[in-house]
Amino acid sequence: MDNILLLNKITSLPESMKSEVEDFIDFLTAKTEKIQKKGKPVFGSAKGMFVIKPGFDEPLEDFKDYMLNGKEFTGYANIYLVPEW
């Protein structure tokens, strides 16, 4: 948008709306500065912040009912359900 056209539109507004436009411009400026400061994440920047404890992949006792023969439940694709009539 042309700056002169924008200036003409702003000057034609009543004073109360001009203050709203000023507040919105301040908001946009702060938002842009925040985005520029943040930057892009760097791969590996969270290294060392999280620790996976030994046994993390072990089955949980709480889910023992959902396991078959001591093995993890893999879904219904490998099970043939026979109705009990």
DOFI-240338 format. One record per residue (C-alpha): residue in three letters; z, y, x negated. Coordinates in Angstrom, 2 decimals, always signed. Example, Ala and Ser with C-alpha at 12.3 -4.5 7.8 and 13.67 -1.06 7.14 Angstrom:
REM residues 2
{r 'ala', {+7.80, -4.50, -12.30}} {r 'ser', {+7.14, -1.06, -13.67}} 
This chain:
REM residues 85
{r 'met', {+0.00, +0.00, +0.00}} {r 'asp', {-0.80, +3.44, -1.23}} {r 'asn', {+2.26, +5.44, -2.36}} {r 'ile', {+1.10, +8.61, -0.56}} {r 'leu', {+0.71, +6.73, +2.72}} {r 'leu', {+4.15, +5.21, +2.27}} {r 'leu', {+5.68, +8.60, +1.48}} {r 'asn', {+4.06, +10.14, +4.58}} {r 'lys', {+5.49, +7.37, +6.76}} {r 'ile', {+8.97, +7.81, +5.30}} {r 'thr', {+8.95, +11.61, +5.66}} {r 'ser', {+7.93, +11.30, +9.33}} {r 'leu', {+11.04, +9.22, +10.12}} {r 'pro', {+14.22, +10.76, +11.53}} {r 'glu', {+17.11, +11.22, +9.05}} {r 'ser', {+19.08, +8.25, +10.37}} {r 'met', {+16.16, +5.90, +9.76}} {r 'lys', {+15.53, +7.37, +6.31}} {r 'ser', {+19.03, +6.28, +5.28}} {r 'glu', {+18.23, +2.76, +6.54}} {r 'val', {+15.03, +2.74, +4.47}} {r 'glu', {+17.04, +3.87, +1.43}} {r 'asp', {+19.56, +1.06, +1.98}} {r 'phe', {+16.73, -1.46, +2.30}} {r 'ile', {+15.11, -0.22, -0.92}} {r 'asp', {+18.47, -0.59, -2.69}} {r 'phe', {+18.78, -4.13, -1.31}} {r 'leu', {+15.29, -5.09, -2.51}} {r 'thr', {+15.97, -3.62, -5.95}} {r 'ala', {+19.24, -5.56, -6.32}} {r 'lys', {+17.56, -8.75, -5.09}} {r 'thr', {+14.74, -8.39, -7.62}} {r 'glu', {+17.17, -7.74, -10.48}} {r 'lys', {+19.22, -10.81, -9.50}} {r 'ile', {+16.12, -13.02, -9.49}} {r 'gln', {+14.99, -11.69, -12.87}} {r 'lys', {+18.41, -12.22, -14.44}} {r 'lys', {+18.69, -15.76, -13.13}} {r 'gly', {+15.51, -16.99, -14.79}} {r 'lys', {+14.25, -20.54, -14.76}} {r 'pro', {+16.60, -23.47, -15.32}} {r 'val', {+16.45, -25.06, -18.75}} {r 'phe', {+16.17, -28.85, -18.97}} {r 'gly', {+19.43, -30.32, -20.25}} {r 'ser', {+21.47, -27.17, -19.65}} {r 'ala', {+24.09, -29.16, -17.67}} {r 'lys', {+24.52, -31.77, -20.38}} {r 'gly', {+28.17, -32.71, -20.79}} {r 'met', {+29.22, -31.17, -17.49}} {r 'phe', {+29.17, -34.52, -15.66}} {r 'val', {+30.59, -37.82, -16.81}} {r 'ile', {+29.66, -41.17, -15.28}} {r 'lys', {+32.59, -43.50, -15.67}} {r 'pro', {+32.22, -47.17, -16.64}} {r 'gly', {+31.78, -49.40, -13.61}} {r 'phe', {+30.00, -46.72, -11.62}} {r 'asp', {+27.26, -49.18, -10.65}} {r 'glu', {+29.67, -51.96, -9.70}} {r 'pro', {+29.90, -52.92, -6.01}} {r 'leu', {+32.72, -51.25, -4.10}} {r 'glu', {+35.41, -53.28, -2.38}} {r 'asp', {+35.01, -51.13, +0.73}} {r 'phe', {+31.48, -52.49, +1.22}} {r 'lys', {+32.39, -56.14, +0.74}} {r 'asp', {+31.60, -56.85, +4.42}} {r 'tyr', {+28.03, -55.67, +3.87}} {r 'met', {+27.36, -58.02, +0.96}} {r 'leu', {+25.91, -61.54, +1.12}} {r 'asn', {+27.31, -64.29, -1.11}} {r 'gly', {+28.76, -61.77, -3.53}} {r 'lys', {+25.37, -60.10, -3.98}} {r 'glu', {+24.32, -56.71, -2.72}} {r 'phe', {+22.65, -56.47, +0.66}} {r 'thr', {+18.94, -55.85, +0.09}} {r 'gly', {+17.86, -55.42, +3.68}} {r 'tyr', {+16.66, -57.52, +6.55}} {r 'ala', {+13.29, -58.38, +5.00}} {r 'asn', {+14.73, -61.45, +3.25}} {r 'ile', {+16.88, -62.70, +6.15}} {r 'tyr', {+15.71, -64.84, +9.04}} {r 'leu', {+17.85, -64.11, +12.08}} {r 'val', {+18.22, -66.99, +14.52}} {r 'pro', {+19.58, -66.08, +17.92}} {r 'glu', {+22.67, -68.00, +19.00}} {r 'trp', {+21.99, -68.95, +22.63}} 
